[in-house]
């Protein structure tokens, strides 16, 4: 069975789920998923998990992401991006220094309100469905962390920058809140994902150029983790879900190899012993 990850450079105008469908049909795959949605207007790195790699999705969904973003000041939309309907038009009466200074206030930890149009669920229903029906739902702010904002270019009313952020960060919300702080409104006009975890856009291919020779194996994907090799008896017990005794005490994730040096899992030390978290 083919297992691993593919790196797609997503074009604008296509949904992340459509990319999944295309690749599933193209290679006749059983199970395919993406590791972090890109909105239709957004471009860039989309990590695709194939077959057993989908079980490892949560490890990469927790990772930091980087983007090149463009915000247009003065125009606010109902979706906070260029795909929405304009709800406010205002003059941009700020200078470049004020814009850059305000943009940099987003650095560090903060509470962010997600966009009204988002896939987050309320009572089992995506937020965008409530928004389309004109129903307002009180959203809880979520903790996010902006690690850096750099390479800022300002040609008013447009502001472009590179941003590195924690999981769950909406760049659309950054655009919206930048406009609010500057008093002129704003929306996200372009977005390109440039990295996720250690995976880079420079290593991704357009969907038409993707082939299985570019597949990143599970072992390769997690080669930065330390590893442990088990003997035959412990390997059997470990694979059956039983905890085993080890002579180390840290709780970092480890690649696990059996007595034949085959990569079998990612495991972690727990209070009851060393157990698998994700089986290959």
N, C-alpha and C positions, 0 to 999 in steps of 0.2 A: 504493500500500500504506500502511496505517495504521501509523505507528511512533511510539513515545513511552512515557510513563509515566502511570499512574493511581495516585491516592492513596486507599487504602481505609481506613476506620475499622472494623477487624475486631471483630466481636462475640465474646463468649465461647462456647465449645462447638463451634467450627468450626475445622478445621485450615487452615493456610495453603495447602496443596495443594488443598483443596476450594474455597477462594476462587478460585484459578487456574482450576480446572475450570469453575466457574460463569460466570466472565467470558469464558472461551474459547468456551463454548457460547452465551452471551447475545449476543455480538457476532460470532460466527462467525469467530474469529480463527485464524490458522495457528500462531503460536508465542507462548506466554505463559509468564512465569515470575515468581516473587517474589524480592525482594532482601533476604532475611533472615527466617528462620522465626520466627513467633510460635507458642508452644505453644497447644494448644486452649483452655486456661483463660485465656490472656492476651488482652488487648484492645489496640486502638490502631492506630497507623500501620503499614500494610503497603504497601510500594511494589511496584506491579505493572509489569513491563516487557512491552511488546507488540512482537512481530515483531523488527525490527532492533535495537530498544532492548535486547533480551536480550544482544546482543554487548557492551554497555556495562556489564553487570551488575557486573563485577569492580571498576569504579571506585567504585561506590556500596557494594558489600559491604565495602570497606576502611574505610568511614566510621565516625565516632563515632555513638553512639546515646544517647538520653536516655529515661528511664523514670520513672514514678511507681510505687513499689513498696510493698507492705504485707507485713510479716513477722510471723508469729505465733510467739511464744516459748513454750517448754515442750512443744511437740509436734513430734517429728521423724518424717518419712515416708521411705519407700524411694525416692521420686522427688524428694525435696526440695521438693515443692510440694503444693498442696491436692488434687491428683488421685491421690496415692499412698496406700499403706496405712500406717497409723501403726505405727512400730516402737519408739517410746519416748515415754513421758509423764513429765514431771518438773515439780516446783514451780518457779515463777519467783521466786527469792529474790534479785532485784537491783532497784536503784532506777533512776529515770529518768536520773540523772546517769551512772551506770555504763553504761547502755545506750548513751547518746549518745556518751560517750567511746570506748567500744569500737567503735561503728559508724564513727566517724571514723578509726580506725586502718586502715581499708581504703583510704584515700586514697593516691594515688600508684601506683607500679609494684609488682607482686607476682606471685608464681607461684600460679596457681589450678588446682586439680584440677576437671575437668568432672564433672557428675553421672554416676552410674552409668547412669541412663536418659537418654541423649542420642543424637543422630543422628551423632555422630562415629564414624568407622569404625575397626575393628581387623581387619586381614587381610581387608578388603573387606566386612565385616559390621558393621552399626550396633551401637553399644554397647548400646542398649536391648534388642536381641534376646538378647545374652548375659545381660543382667540378668534378663530374663523366664524364661530357662532356668536361672537360679540359678548361672550361671558367673561367677566373679570374674575380671576382667581388670585387670592393672596398667596404670593410665593415667599418661601423662606429664603433669606440670604444664605449664601454658602461661603465658607472660608476658601480663599484662593491665595496663591503666592506668585508674585511676579518677580522672577529672578533677575532679569535685566531688560532694559530697553535701550537700544543703541542704533547707530547709523540713521539718525533722524534727519529726514529731508522735508523741508517745508516750502511749498509753493502755494500759498493760500488761494483757494480754500482747501487745498489738499495737503495732508500730512502723512508721510510714509515713514515706517520704522520697522526694525527687527525687534521681536519680543520673545522671550523665553518664559514659560509659565507652567504652573502645576496642572495636574489633571483637573478636569471640570471647569476650566476657565473658558468663558465665552468672550472671544475678541469682539464680537458684536456689542457686548455689554460695555467693554472698554470704550468702543467708539461712542456709544450712546452717552456714557457718563462723562467722557471728555467734552462732548458738546454741551452737556448740562452744566459742567463746571465753568465753561467759557461763556455760557449764557446765550449761545447761538444755535444749539442743536447740532447733531452730526449723525452720520451713518457710516457703516463699513462699506467701502466701495470696491475693495479688492482684498483677497486673502490667499496667501500661498504658504502651505505647510512645508517647512524646510528640513525638519528633523523630528524624530520621536525616539526616545531612549537613545541607543547608539546608532540607529538606522538613519541614513541621510538621503535627502532627495537626489543628490548627485548619483546615487546607486540605483535609482528607480528607473523604470522604463514606461513608455507610453503603452496603453493597454493593447494596442495593435502589435506591438513589438515583444510582448511578454511571451516567454517560452519556459518550459519546465527545467531547462538547463540553468536557469537563473534562480532556481529554488534554493532557499537558505534552510539547511537542515536544522532540526531542533537542537542538536548538539552544538552546531556552529552559532546559533542564535544566542545561546547562553554560555558561550565559552569564557566569558568574563567571570563567571562564578567559580569559586574553589570547588574541589571535587573530593570524593571519598570512594574507595574501592572496597567492596564487601567480599567475604569468602562465600563458598557455595551454600553453606547452611544459613548464614545470615541473609543472603540474597533471596533464598526461597521464603524465609519468614517475612522479610521486608515486602516482597511482592504480594504476599497474602494479607498485608495490612497490619501485621504485628510489629510492635516497636522492638528495637534492638538496642543493646547496650553499646556505647561508644566511649572513647577516652578523651573526648573534647566536650567543652561546656558552652560554646557560643551558640547562638540561635540564628545564624545567617543561613540563607538558602544555599544548598550544595548540589552540584551535579553528582549523581550516584551511578557507579559502574559495578557490574557483577563480577564474578570470579573469572569470566571469559573476556573481561574488559569491554563489555557492551554497555552503552549508555541506556539505563533503564528508568531513570526517574530524576526528579528534583525533590530533595528531602530537607527536613529541618529537625533539629533537636527540640524536643518538648519536655514537659515535666515528667512524662511517662516513658521517655526514651526517644530514639531517633526513628522518625516515621516519614513516609512519603507524603508530599503535598500534591505532586503532579506525576502521574505515571506515563512513561513513553509507550 
